[in-house]
Amino acid sequence: MEIQELHRGRLIDHIQLVVKDLSVSHTFYAAVLSSLNVPVGGQGDGYFWADELFVTGIDSAAALGALTGRHHIAFQARDRTMVDAFYKAALAAGGRDNGAPGERSYHPGYYAAFVLDPDDNNIEAVYHGEASRSARSVLITF
């Protein structure tokens, strides 16, 4: 058996998005995730995944024949430059503007950009400002 490694945060184990066109979504998310230095972890017949994000086509067994609807997913960015790169990559890969990079009034230092993915999900990259973390993620090996 091959050793698997997963990186996880504290609250969300995974999020599943069911999309109309898996190929189009794969192109979009591969570009967006690459701008955030997160690789696509794997793919198979009717799905692909990266860390906590699991994306399936509507025809896959996991989708049960229904789209998941509109979601807002916010990805963490290490700095403002990464937020800017996310926004450019998302637009170049078929995303639509839903809020150019800039400071938001949510709290001081909240710097984010918003795009709509090919299924109209509101996808955000956010940098909360300088902070220290005890670890980048929790590593689970099995």
JOFEN-V398974 format. One record per residue. N is the residue number from 1. OMEGA is omega in degrees with one decimal (999 if undefined). D_CENTER is the distance of its C-alpha to the mean C-alpha in Angstrom with 1 decimal. Layout:
n & omega & d_center
N & OMEGA & D_CENTER
N & OMEGA & D_CENTER
//
This chain:
n & omega & d_center
1 & 178.8 & 28.4
2 & 176.5 & 25.6
3 & 178.5 & 24.1
4 & 174.4 & 20.5
5 & 176.8 & 18.4
6 & 173.7 & 15.4
7 & -177.1 & 13.8
8 & 175.0 & 13.4
9 & -175.2 & 13.7
10 & -170.8 & 16.3
11 & -173.4 & 15.6
12 & 172.7 & 12.8
13 & 174.6 & 13.6
14 & 176.7 & 11.1
15 & 176.6 & 9.6
16 & 170.5 & 10.9
17 & 173.5 & 10.4
18 & -171.8 & 13.6
19 & 179.7 & 13.7
20 & -174.8 & 17.0
21 & -175.1 & 16.6
22 & -178.9 & 14.7
23 & 178.8 & 15.7
24 & 179.5 & 14.6
25 & 177.9 & 11.1
26 & 177.9 & 11.1
27 & -179.6 & 12.4
28 & -175.1 & 9.8
29 & 176.2 & 6.6
30 & 178.9 & 9.1
31 & -178.8 & 10.0
32 & -177.9 & 7.0
33 & 177.1 & 6.1
34 & 178.9 & 9.9
35 & 178.7 & 10.4
36 & -178.1 & 8.8
37 & 176.0 & 11.0
38 & -179.8 & 8.8
39 & 168.3 & 10.5
40 & -172.9 & 10.0
41 & -179.0 & 12.2
42 & 177.7 & 14.2
43 & 179.0 & 15.2
44 & -178.9 & 18.2
45 & 176.6 & 20.1
46 & -179.2 & 17.9
47 & 164.7 & 14.6
48 & -179.4 & 12.0
49 & 174.6 & 9.8
50 & -176.9 & 7.9
51 & -175.1 & 8.9
52 & -176.0 & 8.4
53 & 178.5 & 6.4
54 & -175.9 & 9.5
55 & 179.1 & 10.0
56 & 172.5 & 13.7
57 & -177.0 & 16.1
58 & -179.1 & 18.5
59 & -178.8 & 21.4
60 & 179.6 & 20.1
61 & -178.4 & 22.0
62 & -176.5 & 19.0
63 & -176.8 & 18.5
64 & 174.0 & 22.1
65 & -177.5 & 22.4
66 & 173.1 & 20.4
67 & -179.0 & 17.3
68 & -178.5 & 15.3
69 & -176.0 & 15.8
70 & 178.9 & 14.0
71 & 170.9 & 11.4
72 & 178.1 & 10.0
73 & 179.4 & 6.7
74 & 177.0 & 7.1
75 & 178.7 & 5.5
76 & 174.6 & 8.8
77 & -178.4 & 10.7
78 & -179.0 & 14.1
79 & -179.1 & 16.1
80 & 179.8 & 16.7
81 & 179.0 & 16.8
82 & 175.5 & 13.3
83 & 178.9 & 12.3
84 & 179.9 & 14.8
85 & 176.0 & 13.6
86 & -176.9 & 10.0
87 & 179.6 & 12.1
88 & 179.9 & 14.5
89 & -179.3 & 12.3
90 & 179.6 & 10.6
91 & 179.9 & 14.2
92 & -177.8 & 15.7
93 & 174.7 & 13.5
94 & 175.9 & 14.6
95 & 179.0 & 12.5
96 & -179.5 & 15.0
97 & 173.1 & 15.7
98 & 179.4 & 15.3
99 & -177.4 & 16.3
100 & 179.0 & 17.0
101 & 178.0 & 16.3
102 & 176.8 & 18.9
103 & 176.2 & 20.1
104 & -176.0 & 19.8
105 & -176.7 & 22.5
106 & 171.0 & 20.6
107 & -179.7 & 22.1
108 & 178.4 & 23.6
109 & -179.5 & 21.2
110 & -177.5 & 18.1
111 & -173.1 & 16.6
112 & 172.1 & 13.7
113 & -177.8 & 12.7
114 & 174.8 & 11.6
115 & 172.2 & 11.2
116 & 178.3 & 11.7
117 & -177.4 & 10.1
118 & 178.1 & 13.0
119 & 178.5 & 13.4
120 & 170.8 & 13.5
121 & 179.4 & 10.6
122 & -175.5 & 10.3
123 & -174.4 & 7.0
124 & 164.3 & 8.1
125 & -175.4 & 8.3
126 & 171.6 & 11.3
127 & -175.2 & 14.1
128 & -177.9 & 16.7
129 & -178.3 & 19.5
130 & 177.7 & 21.5
131 & 175.1 & 21.3
132 & 178.9 & 22.1
133 & 177.8 & 20.3
134 & 178.8 & 22.3
135 & 178.2 & 19.6
136 & 178.7 & 16.1
137 & 172.7 & 15.3
138 & -179.2 & 17.6
139 & 178.2 & 18.4
140 & 178.8 & 19.6
141 & 178.3 & 21.9
142 & 999 & 23.7
//
